[in-house]
Amino acid sequence: MKTGAAAILPAGLLAASSRVACPKGATLFRTGGPTHAVFYVESGAVRLLRFGREGEEVVLHEARAGEFFAEASLDSARYHCDAVAAEPSELLKIPAGALRALLEADPRFSRQWIAILSRQLRSARSRIERLSLKGARERVLHLLLSEGRGPGCEVRLAGTLKDLARHLGLTHEVLYRTLAAMEREGEITRADGVLRRPG
């Protein structure tokens, strides 16, 4: 059974693509650079960044395993943000021209691509909704309810608790205290990198 990009992309497009190993902190492209590729995260995470007036880093999105990023390069001559590996990452680099040609030539793949982007958009909207919540406890519960699987709303952590804190827009100290309190009160359980709601 095919998994990852092989389950999504046709063999011809996979053959035209290349695998890229990125150390943490590596820059894949910068704002204003000419567009050349769309990327698929096989493992790790890549942050899409812009910078505020004072030079502060603004994270637009953190693409994780199973997600595409830089899709806007299909309809733009320039990248609109920086892309930086948040941790050691394995990526598939898909030539933008080849992907664009396939979308124009293959209606079935075009529909599949729309479905993929729709899922990513729903996930992004869920993250935005979660970040609008004021309390750390509310953000953790929202994560479990919106992204959890099964009756216990299980969420398997893709990285460390520091990564989760950043994903939730919290300091890691606040997240540690919140998870400990929620465990004590029986709201969640934690084991082997999995958060879940008991019962």
Secondary structure as UniProt FT lines:
FT   HELIX           4..7
FT   HELIX           11..16
FT   STRAND          18..22
FT   TURN            24..25
FT   STRAND          27..29
FT   TURN            31..32
FT   STRAND          37..51
FT   TURN            53..54
FT   STRAND          57..64
FT   TURN            65..66
FT   STRAND          68..69
FT   HELIX           71..75
FT   STRAND          82..95
FT   HELIX           96..105
FT   HELIX           107..131
FT   HELIX           136..147
FT   TURN            150..153
FT   STRAND          154..156
FT   HELIX           161..168
FT   HELIX           172..184
FT   TURN            185..186
FT   STRAND          189..191
FT   TURN            192..193
FT   STRAND          194..196
//
